Amino acid sequence: KILLTSSTVSSALIFSKYKFKKTSHVYFPIDTNYLTKKFIKYWKPQVALFIDSEIWPNMFDNLKINKIPIILLNGRITKKSFKRWMRFPDFAIKIFSKISLAMPQNTETSKYLKTLGVKKIKIAGNLKYFGQSINLLDNNTRKFFKNRLIFCAASTHYNEELFIGKIHNELKLKYKNLLTIIIPRHINRSKSIINELRHIDLKIITRSSKQKIAKSTDIYIADTYGETSKFYGLSNITFVGGSLVHHGGQNPLEPARIGNYILHGPNIQNFKEVY
């Protein structure tokens, strides 16, 4: 059996949509010695897989004590996070040396992991290169976007939506039928995004409202879980967020795989190999 853990309500909601026979979901414990020890004792894992940059000192320590192999899959360590770990090199090496096998997604991460004390490293590439099949909106929903020129802005962060809104106002002077779809990185920000965009006289509806798109609609906010890729199929150009602010960018592979041209800001250091 597979036990899948996550730390957010949104990920739990996505998992609840699937009916797996041999996979269960629980929330990852707070990384204290007591709670991780209790978690391991209850679930008795035979192997532990961690994805991307999930490094948990107390969990790693207790897994090692119980002789449970630790595998870092699709590992990603950015230059920024590497520098943070190296502020406390002895502590960092103590934690990272417990990893039984690391499979980093790029050569930069491989170099950092080696410096941090990981002994066994095999570069496997970025798992997102092997993405799922294209998941499109149903025909009844797609018809609401008919006769509209679609521009998509995905994985947007704070302040980026306002920038996109201002761009929309400029573009619609030339393209009267323009509709901009904004897919926020964190959909719990939807209300603040709506308020911000209304201040620049944009007409907005959200996916969750199930309202029909009017001719006057400027912005469509995709505020539902697990549907991002569906909207890429409506456009042929996508702005990928986290790149105008000092976040380091987001992964552009999903919209690129569907055939979208990619726009981004200057801050893409987290995914520079992909770009």
Phi and psi restraints in degrees (value plus and minus 20) as a CYANA .aco file:
   2 ILE   PHI    -134.8   -94.8
   2 ILE   PSI     110.1   150.1
   3 LEU   PHI    -127.3   -87.3
   3 LEU   PSI      95.4   135.4
   4 LEU   PHI    -121.0   -81.0
   4 LEU   PSI     108.8   148.8
   5 THR   PHI    -136.4   -96.4
   5 THR   PSI     131.9   171.9
   6 SER   PHI    -172.3  -132.3
   6 SER   PSI     152.9   192.9
   7 SER   PHI    -137.1   -97.1
   7 SER   PSI     -19.4    20.6
   8 THR   PHI    -143.5  -103.5
   8 THR   PSI     133.4   173.4
   9 VAL   PHI     -85.7   -45.7
   9 VAL   PSI     -57.9   -17.9
  10 SER   PHI     -81.6   -41.6
  10 SER   PSI     -61.4   -21.4
  11 SER   PHI     -87.8   -47.8
  11 SER   PSI     -55.7   -15.7
  12 ALA   PHI     -85.7   -45.7
  12 ALA   PSI     -57.2   -17.2
  13 LEU   PHI     -86.1   -46.1
  13 LEU   PSI     -60.4   -20.4
  14 ILE   PHI     -82.9   -42.9
  14 ILE   PSI     -64.7   -24.7
  15 PHE   PHI     -82.4   -42.4
  15 PHE   PSI     -55.9   -15.9
  16 SER   PHI     -83.6   -43.6
  16 SER   PSI     -37.2     2.8
  17 LYS   PHI     -96.6   -56.6
  17 LYS   PSI     -37.1     2.9
  18 TYR   PHI    -123.0   -83.0
  18 TYR   PSI     126.6   166.6
  19 LYS   PHI    -133.7   -93.7
  19 LYS   PSI      62.7   102.7
  20 PHE   PHI    -109.8   -69.8
  20 PHE   PSI     120.2   160.2
  21 LYS   PHI    -101.0   -61.0
  21 LYS   PSI     -55.8   -15.8
  22 LYS   PHI    -138.9   -98.9
  22 LYS   PSI      -1.6    38.4
  23 THR   PHI    -148.0  -108.0
  23 THR   PSI     109.5   149.5
  24 SER   PHI    -139.9   -99.9
  24 SER   PSI     138.6   178.6
  25 HIS   PHI    -140.7  -100.7
  25 HIS   PSI     115.9   155.9
  26 VAL   PHI    -159.5  -119.5
  26 VAL   PSI     142.6   182.6
  27 TYR   PHI     -99.3   -59.3
  27 TYR   PSI     121.5   161.5
  28 PHE   PHI     -87.7   -47.7
  28 PHE   PSI     117.6   157.6
  29 PRO   PHI     -90.3   -50.3
  29 PRO   PSI     135.0   175.0
  30 ILE   PHI     -81.5   -41.5
  30 ILE   PSI     116.4   156.4
  31 ASP   PHI     -98.5   -58.5
  31 ASP   PSI      49.8    89.8
  32 THR   PHI    -132.5   -92.5
  32 THR   PSI     139.7   179.7
  33 ASN   PHI     -80.4   -40.4
  33 ASN   PSI     -65.4   -25.4
  34 TYR   PHI     -83.4   -43.4
  34 TYR   PSI     -69.3   -29.3
  35 LEU   PHI     -90.3   -50.3
  35 LEU   PSI     -58.2   -18.2
  36 THR   PHI     -89.9   -49.9
  36 THR   PSI     -56.1   -16.1
  37 LYS   PHI     -83.4   -43.4
  37 LYS   PSI     -63.3   -23.3
  38 LYS   PHI     -85.3   -45.3
  38 LYS   PSI     -60.2   -20.2
  39 PHE   PHI     -81.6   -41.6
  39 PHE   PSI     -66.9   -26.9
  40 ILE   PHI     -85.7   -45.7
  40 ILE   PSI     -60.4   -20.4
  41 LYS   PHI     -83.2   -43.2
  41 LYS   PSI     -57.5   -17.5
  42 TYR   PHI     -95.3   -55.3
  42 TYR   PSI     -66.2   -26.2
  43 TRP   PHI    -109.5   -69.5
  43 TRP   PSI     -42.5    -2.5
  44 LYS   PHI      30.2    70.2
  44 LYS   PSI      38.5    78.5
  45 PRO   PHI     -89.0   -49.0
  45 PRO   PSI     130.1   170.1
  46 GLN   PHI    -114.9   -74.9
  46 GLN   PSI     -45.7    -5.7
  47 VAL   PHI    -172.2  -132.2
  47 VAL   PSI     127.5   167.5
  48 ALA   PHI    -142.4  -102.4
  48 ALA   PSI     103.6   143.6
  49 LEU   PHI    -129.3   -89.3
  49 LEU   PSI     111.5   151.5
  50 PHE   PHI    -139.3   -99.3
  50 PHE   PSI     121.4   161.4
  51 ILE   PHI    -127.0   -87.0
  51 ILE   PSI     123.2   163.2
  52 ASP   PHI      39.8    79.8
  52 ASP   PSI    -126.1   -86.1
  53 SER   PHI    -142.0  -102.0
  53 SER   PSI      12.9    52.9
  54 GLU   PHI    -102.9   -62.9
  54 GLU   PSI      76.3   116.3
  55 ILE   PHI    -138.3   -98.3
  55 ILE   PSI      96.0   136.0
  56 TRP   PHI    -144.5  -104.5
  56 TRP   PSI      83.0   123.0
  57 PRO   PHI     -74.1   -34.1
  57 PRO   PSI     -69.9   -29.9
  58 ASN   PHI     -89.8   -49.8
  58 ASN   PSI     -58.4   -18.4
  59 MET   PHI     -83.8   -43.8
  59 MET   PSI     -65.3   -25.3
  60 PHE   PHI     -79.9   -39.9
  60 PHE   PSI     -61.9   -21.9
  61 ASP   PHI     -81.8   -41.8
  61 ASP   PSI     -66.8   -26.8
  62 ASN   PHI     -94.5   -54.5
  62 ASN   PSI     -50.6   -10.6
  63 LEU   PHI     -84.3   -44.3
  63 LEU   PSI     -62.3   -22.3
  64 LYS   PHI     -84.0   -44.0
  64 LYS   PSI     -63.0   -23.0
  65 ILE   PHI     -78.8   -38.8
  65 ILE   PSI     -57.0   -17.0
  66 ASN   PHI    -109.1   -69.1
  66 ASN   PSI     -10.5    29.5
  67 LYS   PHI      36.5    76.5
  67 LYS   PSI      19.7    59.7
  68 ILE   PHI    -120.4   -80.4
  68 ILE   PSI     101.3   141.3
  69 PRO   PHI     -79.0   -39.0
  69 PRO   PSI     120.4   160.4
  70 ILE   PHI    -133.8   -93.8
  70 ILE   PSI     100.7   140.7
  71 ILE   PHI    -137.4   -97.4
  71 ILE   PSI     107.4   147.4
  72 LEU   PHI    -119.1   -79.1
  72 LEU   PSI      90.5   130.5
  73 LEU   PHI    -122.7   -82.7
  73 LEU   PSI     115.6   155.6
  74 ASN   PHI      37.6    77.6
  74 ASN   PSI      17.8    57.8
  75 GLY   PHI     -77.3   -37.3
  75 GLY   PSI     120.4   160.4
  76 ARG   PHI    -163.0  -123.0
  76 ARG   PSI      96.5   136.5
  77 ILE   PHI    -141.0  -101.0
  77 ILE   PSI      98.8   138.8
  78 THR   PHI    -104.2   -64.2
  78 THR   PSI     144.8   184.8
  79 LYS   PHI     -78.8   -38.8
  79 LYS   PSI     -59.1   -19.1
  80 LYS   PHI     -84.6   -44.6
  80 LYS   PSI     -67.4   -27.4
  81 SER   PHI     -89.7   -49.7
  81 SER   PSI     -53.5   -13.5
  82 PHE   PHI     -80.4   -40.4
  82 PHE   PSI     -64.5   -24.5
  83 LYS   PHI     -82.8   -42.8
  83 LYS   PSI     -56.3   -16.3
  84 ARG   PHI     -84.4   -44.4
  84 ARG   PSI     -66.1   -26.1
  85 TRP   PHI     -81.9   -41.9
  85 TRP   PSI     -57.3   -17.3
  86 MET   PHI     -96.0   -56.0
  86 MET   PSI     -23.8    16.2
  87 ARG   PHI     -87.4   -47.4
  87 ARG   PSI     -47.4    -7.4
  88 PHE   PHI    -149.0  -109.0
  88 PHE   PSI      49.7    89.7
  89 PRO   PHI     -78.4   -38.4
  89 PRO   PSI     -61.1   -21.1
  90 ASP   PHI     -83.7   -43.7
  90 ASP   PSI     -63.0   -23.0
  91 PHE   PHI     -85.4   -45.4
  91 PHE   PSI     -64.1   -24.1
  92 ALA   PHI     -81.0   -41.0
  92 ALA   PSI     -67.0   -27.0
  93 ILE   PHI     -84.6   -44.6
  93 ILE   PSI     -56.0   -16.0
  94 LYS   PHI     -80.3   -40.3
  94 LYS   PSI     -59.2   -19.2
  95 ILE   PHI     -97.1   -57.1
  95 ILE   PSI     -72.1   -32.1
  96 PHE   PHI     -88.2   -48.2
  96 PHE   PSI     -48.2    -8.2
  97 SER   PHI     -87.8   -47.8
  97 SER   PSI     -33.5     6.5
  98 LYS   PHI     -99.4   -59.4
  98 LYS   PSI     -31.9     8.1
  99 ILE   PHI     -91.7   -51.7
  99 ILE   PSI     104.2   144.2
 100 SER   PHI     -94.3   -54.3
 100 SER   PSI     -60.4   -20.4
 101 LEU   PHI    -170.1  -130.1
 101 LEU   PSI     108.4   148.4
 102 ALA   PHI    -133.3   -93.3
 102 ALA   PSI     113.0   153.0
 103 MET   PHI    -141.5  -101.5
 103 MET   PSI      61.4   101.4
 104 PRO   PHI     -90.7   -50.7
 104 PRO   PSI     137.1   177.1
 105 GLN   PHI    -109.4   -69.4
 105 GLN   PSI     -27.4    12.6
 106 ASN   PHI    -176.8  -136.8
 106 ASN   PSI     147.8   187.8
 107 THR   PHI     -89.4   -49.4
 107 THR   PSI     -51.5   -11.5
 108 GLU   PHI     -82.2   -42.2
 108 GLU   PSI     -67.1   -27.1
 109 THR   PHI     -82.8   -42.8
 109 THR   PSI     -59.6   -19.6
 110 SER   PHI     -77.8   -37.8
 110 SER   PSI     -62.9   -22.9
 111 LYS   PHI     -84.0   -44.0
 111 LYS   PSI     -64.5   -24.5
 112 TYR   PHI     -85.5   -45.5
 112 TYR   PSI     -61.9   -21.9
 113 LEU   PHI     -83.1   -43.1
 113 LEU   PSI     -58.9   -18.9
 114 LYS   PHI     -83.3   -43.3
 114 LYS   PSI     -63.6   -23.6
 115 THR   PHI     -83.1   -43.1
 115 THR   PSI     -53.8   -13.8
 116 LEU   PHI    -102.3   -62.3
 116 LEU   PSI     -20.3    19.7
 117 GLY   PHI      85.4   125.4
 117 GLY   PSI     -12.0    28.0
 118 VAL   PHI     -96.6   -56.6
 118 VAL   PSI     108.5   148.5
 119 LYS   PHI    -106.9   -66.9
 119 LYS   PSI     -63.4   -23.4
 120 LYS   PHI    -128.7   -88.7
 120 LYS   PSI      93.0   133.0
 121 ILE   PHI    -150.0  -110.0
 121 ILE   PSI     109.9   149.9
 122 LYS   PHI    -153.0  -113.0
 122 LYS   PSI      96.6   136.6
 123 ILE   PHI     -92.8   -52.8
 123 ILE   PSI     101.1   141.1
 124 ALA   PHI    -129.6   -89.6
 124 ALA   PSI     -28.1    11.9
 125 GLY   PHI      63.9   103.9
 125 GLY   PSI     151.5   191.5
 126 ASN   PHI     -99.7   -59.7
 126 ASN   PSI     101.5   141.5
 127 LEU   PHI     -80.8   -40.8
 127 LEU   PSI     -44.2    -4.2
 128 LYS   PHI     -91.6   -51.6
 128 LYS   PSI     -31.3     8.7
 129 TYR   PHI     -87.4   -47.4
 129 TYR   PSI     -42.2    -2.2
 130 PHE   PHI    -124.5   -84.5
 130 PHE   PSI      26.0    66.0
 131 GLY   PHI     -85.7   -45.7
 131 GLY   PSI     149.5   189.5
 132 GLN   PHI     -95.4   -55.4
 132 GLN   PSI     152.4   192.4
 133 SER   PHI     -86.6   -46.6
 133 SER   PSI     138.6   178.6
 134 ILE   PHI     -85.9   -45.9
 134 ILE   PSI     111.5   151.5
 135 ASN   PHI    -133.2   -93.2
 135 ASN   PSI      87.1   127.1
 136 LEU   PHI    -120.3   -80.3
 136 LEU   PSI     141.3   181.3
 137 LEU   PHI     -87.0   -47.0
 137 LEU   PSI     130.7   170.7
 138 ASP   PHI     -88.0   -48.0
 138 ASP   PSI     139.2   179.2
 139 ASN   PHI     -79.9   -39.9
 139 ASN   PSI     -57.1   -17.1
 140 ASN   PHI     -83.4   -43.4
 140 ASN   PSI     -55.7   -15.7
 141 THR   PHI     -98.2   -58.2
 141 THR   PSI     -59.9   -19.9
 142 ARG   PHI     -80.2   -40.2
 142 ARG   PSI     -51.6   -11.6
 143 LYS   PHI     -85.2   -45.2
 143 LYS   PSI     -43.1    -3.1
 144 PHE   PHI     -90.2   -50.2
 144 PHE   PSI     -38.6     1.4
 145 PHE   PHI    -117.5   -77.5
 145 PHE   PSI     -19.5    20.5
 146 LYS   PHI     -80.4   -40.4
 146 LYS   PSI     121.7   161.7
 147 ASN   PHI      47.4    87.4
 147 ASN   PSI      -4.2    35.8
 148 ARG   PHI    -132.4   -92.4
 148 ARG   PSI     121.7   161.7
 149 LEU   PHI    -106.5   -66.5
 149 LEU   PSI      97.8   137.8
 150 ILE   PHI    -121.6   -81.6
 150 ILE   PSI     109.5   149.5
 151 PHE   PHI    -139.2   -99.2
 151 PHE   PSI     110.6   150.6
 152 CYS   PHI    -130.0   -90.0
 152 CYS   PSI     115.5   155.5
 153 ALA   PHI    -145.2  -105.2
 153 ALA   PSI      92.0   132.0
 154 ALA   PHI    -133.5   -93.5
 154 ALA   PSI     132.3   172.3
 155 SER   PHI      33.2    73.2
 155 SER   PSI      22.3    62.3
 156 THR   PHI     -97.3   -57.3
 156 THR   PSI     129.8   169.8
 157 HIS   PHI    -135.8   -95.8
 157 HIS   PSI     154.0   194.0
 158 TYR   PHI     -71.8   -31.8
 158 TYR   PSI     112.5   152.5
 159 ASN   PHI      65.1   105.1
 159 ASN   PSI     -42.1    -2.1
 160 GLU   PHI     -94.1   -54.1
 160 GLU   PSI     -53.2   -13.2
 161 GLU   PHI     -83.8   -43.8
 161 GLU   PSI     -58.5   -18.5
 162 LEU   PHI     -85.0   -45.0
 162 LEU   PSI     -61.2   -21.2
 163 PHE   PHI     -79.9   -39.9
 163 PHE   PSI     -66.1   -26.1
 164 ILE   PHI     -83.3   -43.3
 164 ILE   PSI     -59.8   -19.8
 165 GLY   PHI     -81.5   -41.5
 165 GLY   PSI     -61.6   -21.6
 166 LYS   PHI     -86.7   -46.7
 166 LYS   PSI     -58.5   -18.5
 167 ILE   PHI     -82.4   -42.4
 167 ILE   PSI     -61.5   -21.5
 168 HIS   PHI     -79.0   -39.0
 168 HIS   PSI     -65.5   -25.5
 169 ASN   PHI     -79.9   -39.9
 169 ASN   PSI     -56.7   -16.7
 170 GLU   PHI     -91.7   -51.7
 170 GLU   PSI     -63.8   -23.8
 171 LEU   PHI     -88.3   -48.3
 171 LEU   PSI     -53.9   -13.9
 172 LYS   PHI     -92.1   -52.1
 172 LYS   PSI     -31.7     8.3
 173 LEU   PHI     -85.3   -45.3
 173 LEU   PSI     -49.2    -9.2
 174 LYS   PHI    -121.0   -81.0
 174 LYS   PSI     -58.7   -18.7
 175 TYR   PHI    -130.7   -90.7
 175 TYR   PSI      72.9   112.9
 176 LYS   PHI     -84.4   -44.4
 176 LYS   PSI     -47.7    -7.7
 177 ASN   PHI    -117.6   -77.6
 177 ASN   PSI      -0.6    39.4
 178 LEU   PHI     -88.5   -48.5
 178 LEU   PSI     113.8   153.8
 179 LEU   PHI    -148.4  -108.4
 179 LEU   PSI     104.8   144.8
 180 THR   PHI    -122.5   -82.5
 180 THR   PSI     104.5   144.5
 181 ILE   PHI    -118.1   -78.1
 181 ILE   PSI     101.4   141.4
 182 ILE   PHI    -127.9   -87.9
 182 ILE   PSI     106.4   146.4
 183 ILE   PHI    -136.0   -96.0
 183 ILE   PSI      74.6   114.6
 184 PRO   PHI     -86.0   -46.0
 184 PRO   PSI     127.1   167.1
 185 ARG   PHI     -81.0   -41.0
 185 ARG   PSI     -58.3   -18.3
 186 HIS   PHI    -143.8  -103.8
 186 HIS   PSI      87.6   127.6
 187 ILE   PHI     -91.9   -51.9
 187 ILE   PSI     -32.0     8.0
 188 ASN   PHI     -87.4   -47.4
 188 ASN   PSI     -30.8     9.2
 189 ARG   PHI    -108.5   -68.5
 189 ARG   PSI     -18.4    21.6
 190 SER   PHI     -74.6   -34.6
 190 SER   PSI     -63.9   -23.9
 191 LYS   PHI     -82.6   -42.6
 191 LYS   PSI     -63.2   -23.2
 192 SER   PHI     -87.9   -47.9
 192 SER   PSI     -53.8   -13.8
 193 ILE   PHI     -84.8   -44.8
 193 ILE   PSI     -64.6   -24.6
 194 ILE   PHI     -79.6   -39.6
 194 ILE   PSI     -67.4   -27.4
 195 ASN   PHI     -81.1   -41.1
 195 ASN   PSI     -60.6   -20.6
 196 GLU   PHI     -84.2   -44.2
 196 GLU   PSI     -63.9   -23.9
 197 LEU   PHI     -94.5   -54.5
 197 LEU   PSI     -48.5    -8.5
 198 ARG   PHI     -88.0   -48.0
 198 ARG   PSI     -45.3    -5.3
 199 HIS   PHI     -89.0   -49.0
 199 HIS   PSI     -37.3     2.7
 200 ILE   PHI    -130.7   -90.7
 200 ILE   PSI       8.2    48.2
 201 ASP   PHI      42.8    82.8
 201 ASP   PSI      17.6    57.6
 202 LEU   PHI    -120.1   -80.1
 202 LEU   PSI     122.3   162.3
 203 LYS   PHI    -116.6   -76.6
 203 LYS   PSI     105.9   145.9
 204 ILE   PHI    -147.5  -107.5
 204 ILE   PSI     122.8   162.8
 205 ILE   PHI    -153.4  -113.4
 205 ILE   PSI     140.0   180.0
 206 THR   PHI    -134.0   -94.0
 206 THR   PSI     136.2   176.2
 207 ARG   PHI     -80.7   -40.7
 207 ARG   PSI     -62.3   -22.3
 208 SER   PHI     -87.5   -47.5
 208 SER   PSI     -43.2    -3.2
 209 SER   PHI     -92.7   -52.7
 209 SER   PSI     -40.9    -0.9
 210 LYS   PHI      40.4    80.4
 210 LYS   PSI       1.6    41.6
 211 GLN   PHI     -96.6   -56.6
 211 GLN   PSI     131.2   171.2
 212 LYS   PHI     -96.2   -56.2
 212 LYS   PSI     126.8   166.8
 213 ILE   PHI     -97.9   -57.9
 213 ILE   PSI     102.6   142.6
 214 ALA   PHI    -109.7   -69.7
 214 ALA   PSI     146.6   186.6
 215 LYS   PHI     -82.1   -42.1
 215 LYS   PSI     -47.6    -7.6
 216 SER   PHI    -107.0   -67.0
 216 SER   PSI     -25.7    14.3
 217 THR   PHI     -86.5   -46.5
 217 THR   PSI     108.7   148.7
 218 ASP   PHI    -116.6   -76.6
 218 ASP   PSI     -66.9   -26.9
 219 ILE   PHI    -144.2  -104.2
 219 ILE   PSI     113.4   153.4
 220 TYR   PHI    -136.5   -96.5
 220 TYR   PSI      95.6   135.6
 221 ILE   PHI    -117.3   -77.3
 221 ILE   PSI      99.1   139.1
 222 ALA   PHI    -103.5   -63.5
 222 ALA   PSI      72.6   112.6
 223 ASP   PHI    -128.0   -88.0
 223 ASP   PSI      14.3    54.3
 224 THR   PHI    -139.6   -99.6
 224 THR   PSI     139.1   179.1
 225 TYR   PHI    -106.1   -66.1
 225 TYR   PSI     123.6   163.6
 226 GLY   PHI      52.5    92.5
 226 GLY   PSI      -0.3    39.7
 227 GLU   PHI    -140.1  -100.1
 227 GLU   PSI     -13.0    27.0
 228 THR   PHI     -69.9   -29.9
 228 THR   PSI     -70.9   -30.9
 229 SER   PHI     -83.7   -43.7
 229 SER   PSI     -44.4    -4.4
 230 LYS   PHI     -82.5   -42.5
 230 LYS   PSI     -52.8   -12.8
 231 PHE   PHI    -103.1   -63.1
 231 PHE   PSI     -41.8    -1.8
 232 TYR   PHI     -83.1   -43.1
 232 TYR   PSI     -48.6    -8.6
 233 GLY   PHI     -90.6   -50.6
 233 GLY   PSI     -30.4     9.6
 234 LEU   PHI    -109.8   -69.8
 234 LEU   PSI     -35.5     4.5
 235 SER   PHI    -144.6  -104.6
 235 SER   PSI     150.3   190.3
 236 ASN   PHI    -144.3  -104.3
 236 ASN   PSI      -8.3    31.7
 237 ILE   PHI    -166.6  -126.6
 237 ILE   PSI     111.4   151.4
 238 THR   PHI    -155.3  -115.3
 238 THR   PSI     111.7   151.7
 239 PHE   PHI    -108.6   -68.6
 239 PHE   PSI     107.7   147.7
 240 VAL   PHI    -122.5   -82.5
 240 VAL   PSI     101.3   141.3
 241 GLY   PHI     -99.4   -59.4
 241 GLY   PSI    -190.8  -150.8
 242 GLY   PHI      51.6    91.6
 242 GLY   PSI     -10.9    29.1
 243 SER   PHI    -135.2   -95.2
 243 SER   PSI     -34.3     5.7
 244 LEU   PHI    -109.7   -69.7
 244 LEU   PSI     -47.3    -7.3
 245 VAL   PHI    -118.6   -78.6
 245 VAL   PSI     152.4   192.4
 246 HIS   PHI    -105.9   -65.9
 246 HIS   PSI      45.6    85.6
 247 HIS   PHI    -132.1   -92.1
 247 HIS   PSI     -50.7   -10.7
 248 GLY   PHI      84.3   124.3
 248 GLY   PSI     -14.3    25.7
 249 GLY   PHI      70.0   110.0
 249 GLY   PSI     153.4   193.4
 250 GLN   PHI    -147.7  -107.7
 250 GLN   PSI     146.1   186.1
 251 ASN   PHI     -92.6   -52.6
 251 ASN   PSI     102.9   142.9
 252 PRO   PHI    -109.6   -69.6
 252 PRO   PSI     -18.8    21.2
 253 LEU   PHI     -82.0   -42.0
 253 LEU   PSI     -59.9   -19.9
 254 GLU   PHI     -82.4   -42.4
 254 GLU   PSI     -72.8   -32.8
 255 PRO   PHI     -86.3   -46.3
 255 PRO   PSI     -52.7   -12.7
 256 ALA   PHI     -85.1   -45.1
 256 ALA   PSI     -58.7   -18.7
 257 ARG   PHI     -83.3   -43.3
 257 ARG   PSI     -51.2   -11.2
 258 ILE   PHI    -103.0   -63.0
 258 ILE   PSI     -27.6    12.4
 259 GLY   PHI      85.4   125.4
 259 GLY   PSI      -6.1    33.9
 260 ASN   PHI    -103.1   -63.1
 260 ASN   PSI     122.3   162.3
 261 TYR   PHI     -91.9   -51.9
 261 TYR   PSI     122.7   162.7
 262 ILE   PHI    -128.8   -88.8
 262 ILE   PSI     108.6   148.6
 263 LEU   PHI    -130.1   -90.1
 263 LEU   PSI     126.4   166.4
 264 HIS   PHI    -176.4  -136.4
 264 HIS   PSI     144.7   184.7
 265 GLY   PHI    -107.2   -67.2
 265 GLY   PSI    -189.4  -149.4
 266 PRO   PHI     -97.1   -57.1
 266 PRO   PSI     -37.2     2.8
 267 ASN   PHI    -118.4   -78.4
 267 ASN   PSI      67.6   107.6
 268 ILE   PHI    -147.8  -107.8
 268 ILE   PSI       4.6    44.6
 269 GLN   PHI     -83.0   -43.0
 269 GLN   PSI     -45.7    -5.7
 270 ASN   PHI     -89.1   -49.1
 270 ASN   PSI     -40.5    -0.5
 271 PHE   PHI    -153.1  -113.1
 271 PHE   PSI      13.9    53.9
 272 LYS   PHI     -85.6   -45.6
 272 LYS   PSI     -49.7    -9.7
 273 GLU   PHI     -88.8   -48.8
 273 GLU   PSI     -56.1   -16.1
 274 VAL   PHI     -86.9   -46.9
 274 VAL   PSI     -64.6   -24.6
